[in-house]
Amino acid sequence: MVLPPQSDQALATRNPLPEPVEVDTYAGKLHIECDSNAKVTPMGQLPFFIQFLKLGGQFDP
């Protein structure tokens, strides 16, 4: 089933993270919260990518 594309306004009004998410990084655990009124930064998804690298063992000896 293919869903119709959503408008930018519809995407901006929904909250993708209704509660804080705990992300495990090399520096320890981070608690990520989503603020729908904040401006988007290029580093916003970085903690999730770092967790991906850690769980995949990319930097393990």
Backbone as JSON Lines, residues from 0, in Angstrom:
{"i":0,"aa":"M","n":[0.84,-1.17,0.0],"ca":[0.0,0.0,0.0],"c":[0.89,1.24,0.0]}
{"i":1,"aa":"V","n":[0.64,2.14,-0.9],"ca":[1.4,3.38,-1.01],"c":[0.57,4.51,-0.41]}
{"i":2,"aa":"L","n":[1.17,5.21,0.54],"ca":[0.49,6.32,1.18],"c":[0.78,7.62,0.43]}
{"i":3,"aa":"P","n":[-0.17,8.54,0.38],"ca":[0.08,9.82,-0.29],"c":[1.12,10.63,0.48]}
{"i":4,"aa":"P","n":[1.92,11.42,-0.23],"ca":[2.92,12.25,0.47],"c":[2.25,13.26,1.39]}
{"i":5,"aa":"Q","n":[2.9,13.51,2.52],"ca":[2.38,14.49,3.47],"c":[2.98,15.86,3.17]}
{"i":6,"aa":"S","n":[2.25,16.88,3.51],"ca":[2.75,18.23,3.31],"c":[3.83,18.55,4.34]}
{"i":7,"aa":"D","n":[4.62,19.56,4.06],"ca":[5.65,19.99,5.01],"c":[5.02,20.45,6.32]}
{"i":8,"aa":"Q","n":[3.86,21.09,6.24],"ca":[3.17,21.55,7.45],"c":[2.76,20.37,8.31]}
{"i":9,"aa":"A","n":[2.25,19.3,7.69],"ca":[1.83,18.12,8.44],"c":[3.04,17.45,9.11]}
{"i":10,"aa":"L","n":[4.16,17.42,8.41],"ca":[5.36,16.82,8.99],"c":[5.92,17.68,10.12]}
{"i":11,"aa":"A","n":[5.79,19.0,10.02],"ca":[6.33,19.9,11.03],"c":[5.5,19.89,12.31]}
{"i":12,"aa":"T","n":[4.21,19.58,12.22],"ca":[3.36,19.66,13.39],"c":[3.38,18.39,14.22]}
{"i":13,"aa":"R","n":[3.78,17.28,13.67],"ca":[3.81,16.05,14.47],"c":[5.1,15.99,15.27]}
{"i":14,"aa":"N","n":[5.05,15.34,16.41],"ca":[6.22,15.21,17.28],"c":[6.79,13.8,17.11]}
{"i":15,"aa":"P","n":[7.94,13.66,16.44],"ca":[8.48,12.32,16.19],"c":[8.94,11.6,17.45]}
{"i":16,"aa":"L","n":[9.31,12.33,18.48],"ca":[9.74,11.73,19.74],"c":[8.85,12.26,20.87]}
{"i":17,"aa":"P","n":[7.76,11.57,21.16],"ca":[6.85,12.1,22.19],"c":[7.47,12.12,23.59]}
{"i":18,"aa":"E","n":[8.48,11.3,23.82],"ca":[9.17,11.3,25.12],"c":[10.67,11.18,24.87]}
{"i":19,"aa":"P","n":[11.52,11.53,25.83],"ca":[12.97,11.45,25.62],"c":[13.43,10.03,25.29]}
{"i":20,"aa":"V","n":[14.43,9.94,24.42],"ca":[15.0,8.67,24.0],"c":[16.41,8.59,24.55]}
{"i":21,"aa":"E","n":[16.78,7.44,25.09],"ca":[18.13,7.24,25.62],"c":[19.0,6.64,24.52]}
{"i":22,"aa":"V","n":[20.14,7.28,24.26],"ca":[21.07,6.84,23.23],"c":[22.4,6.55,23.89]}
{"i":23,"aa":"D","n":[22.97,5.38,23.6],"ca":[24.25,4.96,24.19],"c":[25.38,5.34,23.25]}
{"i":24,"aa":"T","n":[26.27,6.25,23.7],"ca":[27.4,6.69,22.89],"c":[28.7,6.33,23.6]}
{"i":25,"aa":"Y","n":[29.81,6.6,22.94],"ca":[31.12,6.31,23.55],"c":[31.37,7.19,24.78]}
{"i":26,"aa":"A","n":[30.75,8.35,24.83],"ca":[30.93,9.25,25.97],"c":[29.93,8.98,27.09]}
{"i":27,"aa":"G","n":[29.06,8.0,26.9],"ca":[28.04,7.67,27.89],"c":[26.66,7.8,27.29]}
{"i":28,"aa":"K","n":[25.66,7.7,28.14],"ca":[24.27,7.76,27.67],"c":[23.81,9.2,27.54]}
{"i":29,"aa":"L","n":[23.09,9.47,26.45],"ca":[22.49,10.78,26.21],"c":[20.98,10.63,26.21]}
{"i":30,"aa":"H","n":[20.28,11.65,26.65],"ca":[18.82,11.66,26.6],"c":[18.42,12.69,25.54]}
{"i":31,"aa":"I","n":[17.81,12.22,24.46],"ca":[17.46,13.06,23.33],"c":[15.99,13.44,23.43]}
{"i":32,"aa":"E","n":[15.69,14.73,23.31],"ca":[14.32,15.23,23.27],"c":[14.12,16.0,21.98]}
{"i":33,"aa":"C","n":[12.91,15.95,21.47],"ca":[12.59,16.66,20.23],"c":[11.83,17.94,20.58]}
{"i":34,"aa":"D","n":[12.29,19.05,20.04],"ca":[11.61,20.34,20.21],"c":[11.12,20.79,18.84]}
{"i":35,"aa":"S","n":[9.82,20.74,18.63],"ca":[9.27,21.08,17.31],"c":[9.42,22.55,16.97]}
{"i":36,"aa":"N","n":[9.74,23.4,17.94],"ca":[9.92,24.83,17.68],"c":[11.37,25.2,17.42]}
{"i":37,"aa":"A","n":[12.29,24.27,17.63],"ca":[13.71,24.56,17.44],"c":[14.09,24.47,15.97]}
{"i":38,"aa":"K","n":[15.11,25.2,15.6],"ca":[15.62,25.12,14.24],"c":[16.4,23.82,14.08]}
{"i":39,"aa":"V","n":[16.39,23.28,12.89],"ca":[17.09,22.02,12.62],"c":[18.57,22.31,12.43]}
{"i":40,"aa":"T","n":[19.41,21.45,12.99],"ca":[20.85,21.59,12.83],"c":[21.4,20.36,12.1]}
{"i":41,"aa":"P","n":[22.53,20.49,11.42],"ca":[23.11,19.33,10.75],"c":[23.61,18.27,11.72]}
{"i":42,"aa":"M","n":[23.8,18.63,13.0],"ca":[24.31,17.67,13.99],"c":[23.18,16.97,14.74]}
{"i":43,"aa":"G","n":[21.93,17.25,14.42],"ca":[20.81,16.73,15.16],"c":[20.71,15.21,15.19]}
{"i":44,"aa":"Q","n":[21.12,14.53,14.12],"ca":[21.02,13.08,14.05],"c":[22.33,12.39,14.43]}
{"i":45,"aa":"L","n":[23.35,13.15,14.75],"ca":[24.66,12.58,15.06],"c":[24.66,11.59,16.23]}
{"i":46,"aa":"P","n":[23.97,11.85,17.34],"ca":[23.98,10.87,18.44],"c":[23.43,9.5,18.02]}
{"i":47,"aa":"F","n":[22.44,9.48,17.13],"ca":[21.89,8.21,16.66],"c":[22.89,7.47,15.77]}
{"i":48,"aa":"F","n":[23.65,8.22,14.97],"ca":[24.68,7.61,14.13],"c":[25.82,7.06,14.99]}
{"i":49,"aa":"I","n":[26.19,7.79,16.04],"ca":[27.25,7.32,16.95],"c":[26.81,6.04,17.65]}
{"i":50,"aa":"Q","n":[25.54,5.96,18.05],"ca":[25.05,4.73,18.66],"c":[25.11,3.58,17.65]}
{"i":51,"aa":"F","n":[24.77,3.84,16.4],"ca":[24.85,2.83,15.35],"c":[26.28,2.31,15.21]}
{"i":52,"aa":"L","n":[27.26,3.22,15.21],"ca":[28.67,2.8,15.1],"c":[29.09,1.98,16.31]}
{"i":53,"aa":"K","n":[28.66,2.4,17.51],"ca":[29.04,1.69,18.72],"c":[28.43,0.29,18.76]}
{"i":54,"aa":"L","n":[27.14,0.19,18.46],"ca":[26.49,-1.11,18.49],"c":[27.03,-2.05,17.42]}
{"i":55,"aa":"G","n":[27.5,-1.48,16.3],"ca":[28.07,-2.29,15.23],"c":[29.52,-2.67,15.47]}
{"i":56,"aa":"G","n":[30.13,-2.14,16.56],"ca":[31.51,-2.47,16.88],"c":[32.52,-1.9,15.9]}
{"i":57,"aa":"Q","n":[32.19,-0.77,15.29],"ca":[33.06,-0.19,14.26],"c":[34.42,0.27,14.77]}
{"i":58,"aa":"F","n":[34.51,0.6,16.05],"ca":[35.77,1.09,16.59],"c":[36.34,0.18,17.67]}
{"i":59,"aa":"D","n":[35.82,-1.04,17.75],"ca":[36.37,-2.01,18.69],"c":[37.72,-2.52,18.17]}
{"i":60,"aa":"P","n":[38.67,-2.76,19.09],"ca":[39.99,-3.23,18.64],"c":[39.92,-4.63,18.06]}
